[in-house]
Structures are given as structure tokens and as C-alpha cells.
Amino acid sequence: MKELKTLVGDDSMIFTGDIGATEYEGDNAKTVNALLAGAQAGPAGLKRVMCVITAIGAATIFPAGLKVGELFPALGTEVPKTGDKFRVLALEHAADASSWSLGITQGEIEVTKLNEQYRKYRLGKKDAQLSLTSIFTVGESDKPGGVINRSMKLVKQGADGAYTVSDEANKSLYMLGYANKAALPGEADDFVFCQIYLYNVKLGGQSGSAQSYDASGRLTGIDPVFYSLETA
């Protein structure tokens, strides 16, 4: 009998990043790994190629129910069919994150009639908000494309004196928020996939405490999808 794992906060993890510029197209012959031809598929810890679907062929490897814009977490050995197209996420582990949460709420619309004794409702639109808390880590929190850089222009100078100016403020990013990052064979990777804008970043420090910074996020693009992927 398979052991049930009760999760704690330390089981979670978060990856963020952008979608690659190259679109790959299936040919009924090459595997996902062969199509990438050595291109960087993402952090080794993910063990999968995180493919964003851009087109679905008449005969397809993509599971029924997935749509264009949603994620196909490929093992790399799959052979995409003709007409299947995808782009790969370039993700990085948010190593400075100390906590995250994604709250989903839904509106309610009252539709009670005069002759009814109990109030009746229809469900309205859903809303989601991300909360992210991180410990400021030099070399991680202040890197180009990071959480802080998504809120303001970043200027870095290296040991060689060269400057790098990165202005990614108000640019959306993709997020994989793991409730469980599988550590053993037979465990499942459980994560939510979404595209968000970060805003309301709060920086500062207090004597005797770790320097933390907070950020909020709102959805854009596709709706969030939850994945549960068993590992071999």
C-alpha cells in the first residue's frame, strides 16, 4: 500500500522565469530532447522539460483537455506529432523565497426569488492573488529578472567594473509554485502553474531580524492549473 505523505512548509518550492523565444514543432520522429538539440531545458531539479503549448496537431501527444497556453511537463522522451508546437520555459529556483501562497476567491451573485425561504446564489468570476515573502540574499535577490527587478530598474556592476542595466519592471513572469517537490521515487510533484504580474514590493530592514521583502502578484494570460506528476 502506498504511503500517504502529509506535507509541511519545507516540502514547498517556487520557480519563476520567462518563456523561450524559440518555437519547436513536432515531426513524428524526433523526441522533445532531440528537438531541443542540447538547448537548456531548465534547472536540473525539475527533471522535466516545461513546455508551453503553442499549437495542437490533429494527432497529438498533448493530453486531451490541455489547451494552447497551458503547460505540458515533458519527460523529454515523448515524440511530438506533426502540428504539435511548444516553447520552453526558462525557469530558475527562487532560492531566497521563505514563504508563498496563492489565494483563490470567487464572487457570489444572489438570485433569490420572493417565494423562496432561503437565499440562492450563482457563482461569479474567480480571482487569485499571490503573496511572496523572501529573505534578501545578495547575488540572488538582486539578480536581473528577479522579483525586485520586476518592480524597478536594476543596475549591477561586476568585479571587472562592467555595468549591466536591466529594466524588466511591469513584465509578467511564469511561476511554478510547488506544494510538494518530490524527493523520492513514487512521490508526486504537486504544483500550480500560472502567469503573473508582481507588484507592491516592500523592502527594508529591522535591527535583530532577517532582511525580508514582500511582493504581491496578480494573474495574467492563462488561468492557473494544478499538476500532480508521479515520479519514477
N, C-alpha and C positions, 0 to 999 in steps of 0.2 A: 504494500500500500504506500502510495506516495505521501511523503511527509508534508504537512501544511506549514508554511513559513509565516510567522507573524512579523510584520515589518516594524522597524524603528526608524527614526530620522536619519541615522547614519547609513541606511540602505539606499538613500536617495542620492541623486546626482543630477547635474544640469549641463547640457551642451548648447552652445549658441553658434551661429555663423550665417553665412550667405550662400546663395545658390550659385553654382558654377556657370560660366558663360557658355561652355560647350554643350551642345545637344547631341546625344548619342542615339542612333537609330538601329533597331534590330534588323538582322538579315537571315534569320532562321539557321544560322551556322555558328556565329561567334557567341561565346559566353559574355556575361557582363564584364568579367575581369579582362577578357580579351579585347572587348570594345574600348575599355579604358586604356589599354596598352601601356600600363605602368603609371598612369596618372594617379596622383594622390587621392585616395578614396575617403580619407578621414582618419581620425585618431585610431590607433591600434586597439584601444579598449572597447571600441564599438563592435568590432568583429563582423560588421556588415557594411555594405555599400548603401548609403542612404540616398535613394533615387527619388526625385520628384517627377511624377508622371507628367509629360507634356503632350502625349498623344497615345491613343489606344487603338491597336490594329483590329481588323476583323476577327482574326485568330490571335489571341494574346496570352502572354504569361501572367499578366496582372490579374489578381483575384477579382472575381465578379463582385461588384459593389464599390470598388475603388473608382475614384473619379480623377480627371485631369486636375493637377494641382496638389493631389494628396501624395502621401509617402509610400513607396514600395521598398521595404528594408531587405535588399537582396543579399544573399549569401555569396554571390559572385559566380556561382556555377550555373545559374539559370541562362537559358538561351532565349533572348527576346525574339519575338516573331516580327515578320515584316509589318511595318506600320506602327510598331511599338517605339515610342521615343521617350527619353528621360534626360534630366540634368541631375548632376550630383551635388549634394550639399557639402560645402567645405566647413566642417564643424570643429570647434575647439572646446575642451573641457573648461567650464567656468570654475577654475580651481580656487578662486577666492570666495566663492559663494558659501554662506553659512546656513541659509535657510531660504526656501521659496514656497510659494503657494499660488494656486490658480483657483480663484473663486468663481463659480458659475451660478448666476441667478436667472430667474425667469419671471417675466411680468404676468400679472393676472388681470383678466378683464371680467367684471361682473356682468352676468346676463340673467339675473333673477327676474322672474315674472311676478305679477301681482298675486297670482293664485298659488304661489309656491311658499312653503313654510320654511324652507332652508335656502340660503343664498347659493346660487350656482355660478360657476365660473368657466371661462375658456382661458387657455394658456396663451400668453403673448410671446413677444420676442425674448430670446435669451441674451444675456450679457455676461462677459467674462473680464476679470481683472487679475493681472499678475502682480504679486508682491515679491520683491527680491531683496535680501539683505546679504551684504558681503563684507568681509574683513579686508581693509585696504592692504594689499600686498604689492610691494614695489616690484616691477617687472611683469606683473600680471594685471593688476587693476588699471595701470597706466599705459597699457599697450594699445596700438592702433586697432580700431574696430571693436574695442571692449565697451563695457556698459557706460563708462564715463565719456568715452569718445562719441557715443551715440547721442550725447546730450550737448556737447560743446566741442569746439575745435581743439585738437591736441597737437602740441609742439614738443618733439623729443630731440635731444642732442645726444649722440653716441660718444663713446670714448675717443673716437677718431675726429671728433669735432663736427661731423656732418649732421645736418638737421633733417628731420622728417616732419612734415606738416600733414596732418590727416584731419580732414573735415567731413565727418560722417554723421553730423547732427541731423536728427529727424529722418534717418534712414532706417527702414524696417529691418528686422533680422528674424531668422528662423530659430526655433527653440525646441529641444527635446528635453522635457522635464521628467526625470526618472523617479518613480516611486520605489522601484527596485531595480538595481543593476546586478544582474546575475553574476554570482561568483563561482558557482559550482555547476557541473553538468546536470541537466534535468531541471534546473531552475528557470524561471521566466524573466525576461526583460520586460518590465511594465513601465510604459512611459506615455506621456501626452505629447503630441506633435502639433505645433501651431506657428503662425507668423504674427509677430507683434511689433508695435512701436513702444520704445521706452521713453518715459518722461518722469518729471518730478524727482530727479536725482538729488539726494540730500547728502552733502559732505560735511565733515567736521570731526573734531576730536575732543576728548574729555580726559582730564588727568586721572590716571589709575585705571583706565579702561582701554580695551582694544579699539582701534580706529575703525569704525564700521561706516558703511554708506548704504543708503536705501534707494530703491528705484521702483517705480510702478510701470505696468505695461498694459496696453490695450490691443485687442485683436485687429488684424487687417488681413486681407486676402481670404484664404480658405478657412473654413470652420475647423476648430480643434478636433482631433481624432485620437482615441486612446488605443494603444497597441499592447498586446501581450504575446511575446515571442519566446517559445521554449528553446533552450539551448541544448545542443547535442553533447 
